Amino acid sequence: MSKISAADVKKLRETTGAGMMDCKKALVEAEGDFDKAIEVLRKKGQKVAAKRADRESTEGAAIAKVNADNTSGVSIVLGCETDFVGKNDSFVALANELADTALNYASKDEFLAAEFQGVTVAEKLVEQTGVVGEKLEIKAFTKVDAPFVGSYIHAGNKIATLVGLSATAEGADVVAKDVAMQAAAMNPVALNEAGVDQSVIDKEIEIAKEQLRKEGKPEAMLDNIAKGKLKRFFKDNTLVNQAFIKDNKQSVSQYVKSLGDVTVVEFTRVALG
């Protein structure tokens, strides 16, 4: 049997992230063949992934990345099963490396099929499932392309947001980050009124009417009063109409106008859970 050196074990550990004992066992099984040992570890990952396929991956890391010229951003959630794994430095590092790769792709499917450290992203997730012993998956993938894109990651990698502005200007980085923080904190349902799904609007109107009936308001007045309540709903729940959290005397759209003729054209928000 081939002699397994400490250097070989160390090299395999650095390549795969697997534990020292798992690496040694893999090298022994592969009779010292490095590539075969990697395959052994990947097969272990496949077995673990199959066993844990029905587990909930509600913990993990939400990461946002923006390219060098601030014209494109991506956010992902790398999900795992426990907070313990989600806070692990190597797990967070993997999430950041995956997000860097994700910047180059337009969709989750393209990203999962992309090359990453010699395998596809999807294969890497299976491999790392074997390493950490928990289900790993890409729970979310969003992309924003705009003349200026900013991002924000909430403490502990729990929430990641992207904001696209209609133009770049001096101070756009600060404004875009502030608006991204707003989206993280206030969790708007849409960018503006036009972005709110009709089913949500219908539900809010019905809720408002039911409340008014309980208050004894005449049926003939319900439509007009409910429309007023709907305007309040838009103000509280659409990003550009919300009161700006750093200065509630102005709306988010008014704050963005401090840059000049600039508007928010898109935002995304991803979170654990």
N, C-alpha and C positions, 0 to 999 in steps of 0.2 A: 504493500500500500504506500502511496506517495506520502512523503513527509509534509505536514501542513505547518508552515511557519507562522509566527506571530505577524510578520509583515504581510503575508497573504491575507490573513484574517482582517487585519487593519484596512488593507486596500479594499476588500469586499465590503466592509462596513462603511467606508467612506463613499463607495459607489452606490450602495443600496439603502443605507440608513438602518439596516437591520442590526439586531443585537449581536454582541460578540459570540455568544454561544450558538445562535442561529447560523451565523456566518461560518463558524468552525464546522458545525454539523453539515452544512451545505457543501463545504469544500471536501469533507471526508466522503460524503455520498458521491460527489463528482470526481473523486480520486485526484483532487488537486487541480482539476481543469477549471480555470476561472470563469469562462463563459458558461460552462455547464452548471457551475455553482449558482450563478445569477439566475439561470433557468429554474433550478431547484427552488430558489427563494420565490420566484414568480409563481410557480405551481402551488407553493404553500399559500401565497396570496390569493390565488384563485379558489382554493379550498375554503379559506377563511371567509372570502367574499360570498361564496355560495351559501355558507352556513348563516351568515349575518344579513342576507339580502332583505329580510323582512324587518330589520331593526330600524328604529327612528334615528335619523342623523340631525337632531335639532340643535346641537352645539357646533362650534367650529370657528371660522374666521371670515369676516366680511372685509374685502380688500378693494380699494379703488386705485386705479393707475391712469395717468395722463401722459401722452407722448411729449416729446421734447419741445414741439412748437405749440402745444396747447390747443390742437385742433381735433384731437380724438381722445376719448377716454373709455375705459372699461371698468366694470365692477363685477366681482364674482363672490360667491359664498362657497367656501370649501367646508362641507359639512362633515361632522364626526358625531359620535354617540355621547361623549362625556365632556364636561367642562375641563377636566384634568388634561385630556389630550388637546382640546382646543386652545389651551393656554401654553402648551409646550412650545418652547422656542423653535425646535426643528419643524414642528407642524406649521407655525406661523411663517417660518422662512419658506417652506414649501408653498404655502398659499401665495406668498409674494412672488415667488418665482413663476408660479402658474399664471398669476395675473399679468406679469411682464410678457409672457408668451401670448396670453389672451388678447393683448393689445393689437396683435397682428391679424386677428380673425373677426369676421363679421357676425358669426352666429355660434351658439353653443355647440351645435353638431360639428361645425368646421373645427372649432377649438378642441373638442374631444378627440378628433381624428388627427390632430396636428402632432408633429414630432416633438418629443420632449425627453431629453437625456437618453436618447437612443431608442426610445419606444414611443408609442402614442400616449397622449395625455390619459386616455381611458385605461390603457394598460398600466401606466404609472400609478393610477389610483388603486387598481387591483393589487399591484405589487406592494404599495404602502399599507394597504389593508392588512396584508400579511405581516408587515413590520410592526404596526401599532396594535393589531388585534381588534380593530373596530371598523365598522363600515365607513368608508370615505366616498363622498360623491360631490359633484358640482351641483349645488342646490339652486344657484341663480347665476345668470350671465346677462349683463345689460351693456349696451354700447351707445355712446353719444358722440356724434360728429357735429361740429359747429365752428364758426369763426374763432370762438374762444371757449375752451372747456376747462372748468375747475372741478375740484373734488374735495371730499372730506371723509375721514374715517373716525367714527366715534370711539371714545376710549374703550379699550378692551376688544377692539375689532368686532363690535356687536352690530354696527350699522355702517354702511358705506353709501355715499351719495355722489352723483355727478350732476353738474349744471352746465348747460350750453347757452352762451350769450350770442346775440345776433351780430356783434362786432367786437373787435378788440380795441382797447383804449388804455391809456395810462391808468393804473389802479384796477384794471380788470381782474387781476389775480386775487386781490383782496375782496372785491365785490363778489366774484364767483364763489370764493370759499365761504363768505358770509351767507350767501343764499343757499349753498350746499349744507351748511350747518343748520339753517332754518328748515330745510327739507328733512334733515335727520331728526330734529327736535320735534317738529310739528306734524310730521307725517301727512302731508296733504294728499287728497284723493286724486287730484289732477293738477295740471299746470294752470288752467283757467276754466271759465264756464263751459267753453266749447269741448273741453276734454272730459267732462263728467258724463258718464254713461247715462242714457235715458232711463234705464231701470232704476238707477240711484235717485234721479230727479223725481220720478214717479213715486218712489217709496217715501222720499222726504215730504212731498206734497201731501201724501196720504196720512203720514204721521202728524203733520201740522194740522190737517183738517180734523183728525180724530181728537187732538188736544183741544182745538177750538170748540168742537161739539161738546166736549166735557165741561168746557167753561161756559156753555150756554149761548154761544154766538149763533145768530140766525144763519140758516143754511145759505141764504142769498149772499152773505158777506164772506163766506168761507174761501172762495177762489181768490179774491183780491188780497185777503189777509195772508193766505197761504203763500201767495207769490212774494209778499214782503218777507216772510220767514225764509223762503227759498233764497232770496238775495242775501240774507244773513248767513245761510248755509254756505253759499259761494264765498263770502268774505272770510269765513272761518276755515274753510276746507280746501280752497284752491290757492296754490303757491303764490302767484303774483298778486292776489287780492288780500292775502293775510297781512295782519299788522307785523311789521318788521320787529323781530324779537329784541334787537339792540336799540330800537327807537320806535315805540309803538304809536308815535304820532304820525308816522308815515307807513304806507304799504310797501311791500317788497318791490313792486314795480316802480314806485316813486323813488325808492332807494337806488334801484338800478339806473334810473334816469340821471343820477348824479354823475354818471360817466358820459352823458350826452345822449345822442340818439341811439340808445342801446336797450334791448329788451331780452327777457329770458325766453328762449325758444324751445327748450327741452330740459327735463330733469329725470333722473331715475333714482330709486332708493331701494336698496336690498338690505335684508336684516336676517339674523339668526332666527330659527324657529320653524 
